[in-house]
Amino acid sequence: MPIPILTYHQIDIVPPHGTPFRGLTVSPRQFRLQMTWMRRLGYRGLSMRELMPYIQGKAVGKVFGITFDDGFRNVHRHALPVLAELGFSATNYFVAGQIDGSNVWDTGQGIPPAALMNAAEVREWARLGNEVGAHTIDHVHLSAVPLAEARRQIEGCKAKLEDLVSMPITAFCYPYGEQQAAHRELVREAGYDNATLTQRGLARADDDPFGLPRVNVHCGTNLLRFLQKCLTRHEDKRRAIGLES
Ligand SMILES: [Zn+2]
């Protein structure tokens, strides 16, 4: 059974119209509504760690994946309480060189700076049953750096985050979704179990665990569209014909 892995970035007041990449922010109210509806419909939101057996067909149930990219502080503030309340877990992909930093990689694109979680917040994220995933040390374009540097970014991120939370880090996410076969191999060699893309689609048992597609949720996704994305195979058809939403 194909399973949706949701992608969120920031959970906060949505910036004004015209702000670049405004869609990457989902309001706290919208997020709560989306999660509450999934719960009402009998679904459980899971981190990648807990979701993998379902994707691989080793477990069966009404589940979906919840992932956040970049480790924004507003996710700790606005999403963490909702997840805890509903008994859901999620994976946040942290940029190891920017703990307590900000989205410096977005500078120059007009994207407003936003704070990233500090060490205590990352630890609390993990302590409450959520997963700390890896998103390189510096949020690099993996395709644009030499392989040796890509390896350092992929391995180094894992080591730094494992130091921080004293737990194995097994989930990876390619910044900007950029990856080639060599990068998937580096991720596998580094000891991760799975890696997600920005490519749209539902995750299936026959997908490469180091190239899992996801379903993007943005501020313009109304509840009906959200449930459609989660509960139908519609997204998979789009994937097959290569359409973007
Ligand atoms: Zn990112």
Residues whose N, C-alpha, C, O or C-beta is under 5 A from the ligand:
A	BS01	ZN	D69 D70 P175 Y176
